[in-house]
Amino acid sequence: MIVHRSESRGSPAAACGPGFWPCVTAFGALWGLSETTVGAFLHALRLPFTGVLMASLGAGLLVAQRQAMPRRGASLATGVVAAICKSMSPGGVILGPMVGILAESALVEAALLPAPRWWATAMLAGMWSATWAAFQKILTHFLLYGGTVLDLYLSLLRQAARMIGLPEGAGWPLLGGLLLVIGAVGAAGGLLGWHIGREGMARITTGDREVAP
């Protein structure tokens, strides 16, 4: 005998749980926990572009959430919960990561606003989030120390070009290529979240419609 449940249980809104805030709290806590554990571990190893990787994974998590609950404001509210969780981290500096989490959630919210369940907006959300993570520190230093910081970063860029055998004027093309790579990593994270969210929602919907005795 097969029992058919109400179709409302298989709806996208129901797939994420009993309501808006339980879903937001669950995903926000998961994001905050990953930032506090995995993110802190990778930063301790001083791996390059750790912030870009974590931002891409965070964007993927938000995109996956919106496949199950495509309600406006969900990504931004999830970022607030994640930032609160990050504030309880035993680490030292937490203001920068908290600002980063809030900014990334706002960018994902803006990207998903036209069509939260479309793969193209999912990729855009990941690209914006990863790009912000790459330039957050530069922007922070600019606000604190002024334009001399930009001269320092440009000097480092020219030096990096010389170290790999490129002419001095190739710094800007090198920066453009780096931005493309960062955007591609973010887009991959958003697309992965889109795929996982759609797959998970499909399985939940199928399980709600048909339950074996």
N, C-alpha and C positions, 0 to 999 in steps of 0.2 A: 504493500500500500504506500502511495506517495502522498504526502501532505503538502498542499499549496498554501503558502503564507501570503499575507497581504503584500501587494506590489509596492506599497510605501516603504516596506522594510528593505526593498532592493533598490531604492532610489539613491542617487548620489549623496544626498544629504544624510540619509540614514546609514550609509556605508561607513561613515567616519565615527559613528557613535550616537549617543542620545541627543546631542545638541552642539551649539556653536562653541561654547566655552570649554566643555570637556575635550573636544577635538583640538582646540587651540592650545589648551594646557598640556595635553599629551605630546603633541608635536613640538611645542616650545620647550618642554622639559627635555625631550630627546635631543633637540638641537643644542640647548645649553649644556647638557651633559657631554655631548660629543666635543664641544668647544673646550670644556673644562678638562677633559681627559685626553682625547686624541690630539686636539689642537695644542694643548700645553706640552704634550710629549714631543710632537713634531717641532715645535718652536725650541724646545730644549736641545734637540739635535742640531739646531741651526741649519736646517735644510732650506735651500732657496725656494722662494715662491710658495712657502707653506700657507700663507694667507690666501693666495689665489686658489689653492687646492681646497682649503676649508670653506671658502666662499662658494666655490662650485658645488661642493657637497651640500652646503646649506641651502643653496638655491634649488638643488635637486630635491631636497626634502620638502621645501615649500611648494614646489611644483607638484610633487606626488600628493601632497595634502589637498591641493586645489582640484585634483582629479576626482577625489572622493567628496569634497565639499566645496563646490565652486561659488562660494559666497564672497562678496566684496568685503574687504577689510580683514579677511582671515590671515593673510600673509603678514600684514603689519602687526596684528594682534599677537601672532605667534612670535614675531621678533621681540615684542615687548616682554613676553614671558621668558624667552630665551635670554634676553639681556638681564632680567632679574635673576635668573638662575646663575648667569655668569658673574653677577655681583657677589655671589656667595662663594666664589672660587677662592681657595686658600693662597693663590698666587699673589704676586706683588701688584703690578700695574694692571688694572682692569678697566679703567675709563676708556682707553683706546679701543679695546675689543668690544666693549658695550656699545660705543658709538658706531663701530663697524657693523655690528649685528643689526642695530636699528636702521642704519643706512641701507644695508643689503636687503632687509625685509621691505623697506619702502620702495626700493628699485624693483624688486620682484613684484610687489603689489601693482606698481605703475605699468610694468610690462604685461602683466596678466589681465589688467583691467578690461581691455577690449574683448578678449576671448580667453578665459582662464583654462580651457581644455583643448587648446590648439597647440600642435607641436611647434609651430613657428614662434609663438609668444613664449613658449617654454624655453626655447633656445635663446631668445632675446633676453629673457630674465637671467639666465646663466651668464650670458656675455656681460650684461651690465654689472652684475654682482661681482664677477671676477675682475673686471676692469677697475671697479671702485676699490677692491681690495689691493690691487697693485699700486694705486696712486694715493691711497689714504694717508700713508706715512709722509709722502712728498707734500701733500696738501697741508697736513698738520704742521710740518716743519716750516712751510711757507708762511702760514698764519702766525707762527711763533717767532720766526727769525727774519722774515722778509725775503726780498728778492735775491739776496746773496746765496740763499740755499739753492735756488734754481741754477745759478752759475756753477755751483759746486757739482750738482748732478749732471749738468751738461759737460763739465770737464771730465767727470768719470765716464760718461758715455763716449767721449772722444778717445779717452785712454783705452777703453775696452775695444774700440774699433781698431786702434793701432796694435793691440796685443794679439788680435786674431788676423792681422795682416791686411786690414782694409785701409783705404786712404782716409785721411782725416775728415773729409767731407761726407763720409759714408755713415756718420753717426745717426743722422735722421732716418735714412733707410733701415738701419739696424733697429732703431726704436720702432719704426713701423712694422718690421717683421716680428719683433717681440710682442707688440700689441696684437698682431694677428694670432700668434700662438696662444696668448692669454685668452683672447676672445674664443678661440677654438676649444680650449679646455673648459671654459665656462659654459659654452654652448653644449658640449658633450655632457656636462653635469646636469644641465636643464633637461636635455633630451632623455638622459637616463632616468631622471625623476619622473618625467612624463610617461615613459614606458612602464616603470614599476607601478606608478599610481594607477594607470589604466588596467594593467594586468591584475593588480590586487582588487580593484573595484569589480572587475569582471568575475573574479572568483567568488567574491562575497555575494554578488548579485545571484550567481548561479547556485550557491549554497543556500541562499534564502528562498529561492523559488522551489527547489526540490530537496526535501529532507527524507532520507530513508528511515524506516522504523527501527 
